[in-house]
Amino acid sequence: MTVTDLAQKLKQSANCFPFTVLLLVCLLPIGGLAGYSQAVPARPSPSVPPPIAVKAELVVLPVRIIDGNGDFISGLSVDDFRVYEDGRLQRISLFQREDTPVTVGLVVDHSRSMGPKLAEVVTAIISFAHSSNPQDEMFVVDFNDSVSLEQPGGSPFTHEPREIARAVSAVSADGQTALYDAVIEGLNHLQLAHGEKRALIIVSDGGDNASRHKYADVLALAQRSQTVIYSIGLIGADNQEENPKVLQRLCNDTGGIAFFPDATESVMKVSARIADDLREQYTLGFTPDKTDSNHSFRKIAVKVTAPGRRKIRVQTRPGYFSPEKAAPIEKRAP
């Protein structure tokens, strides 16, 4: 008798023997009902532990090595580098010496004091955009007494120099200067970057008379976000709002370079030098061996051995804070 015949007989006698029917159905071999039910997956063995996710804290260092003439030293290998954190030698787990893409925020001063220099500002930005790696991610932060994040096409970043030029040229010079607020905006936006290399380029005279944030806020966030800051200081217009020392400090404290072009050096040349500096860097990375919960500032030292080179200068960030402290800084209320 087939399973179908048995089921029909059970159905005919269901009214008289409900409990018998139930019992018989329950006692039918499982294989006989294979066409009417789905197999129950086996439970995992209790002896197999669940996977454990471990998140490593990678510290990325853009490093530039120059000789006594200021020329970039190429051709070094990972064995030529030693990285120390608070005096303790670290194992280098990331080493790149090719031109790797970088995410760059262009922080552009459009305050009233920059009015006579606005043509130079646009020239500087366009020159940099054309000199950079075609795969670089770029964005623009325009500022005067307010801050505006420009996102061409609605995207967080762009690869197109034309879009960058359009974003810079569309704003006229007016109002006061909120430099610190603008840098905070740029640093926060850099947290959306896809790559590890990040930089800000500030084009300004360094003055600030409208920010709600202080220099300490800017420096703390920059050191936590692993961002290198460059600046193109356009000064010399006999303006009391100029403050080149601020630009110099921002660059020194983050491992970047401050440029102050004069009549003998065009803004275009300075922009090209910054683009070259970003492309001629070694990229080092290490995972700190510290396991404590101390999130204080950690000093970094990079030492290099370059055979045949007498004078060697290493440019990199002086240190960092643990990424646990890298939360964005909120905009302060007026």
Secondary structure, DSSP 8 states (H G I E B T S, - for coil): --HHHHHHHHHHTTTT-HHHHHHHHHHS-GGGGGGGS--------TTS----------EEEEEEEE-TTS-B-----GGGEEEEETTEEE-EEEEE-S----EEEEEEE-SGGGGGGHHHHHHHHHHHHHHS-TT-EEEEEEESSSEEEE-GGG-S-B--HHHHHHHHHT----S---HHHHHHHHHHHGGG-SSS-EEEEEEE----SS-SS-HHHHHHHHHHHT-EEEEEE---S--TT--HHHHHHHHHHHT--EE---TTS-HHHHHHHHHHHHHT-EEEEE-----S---S-EEEEEEE--TT-S--EEE--SEE--GGG---------
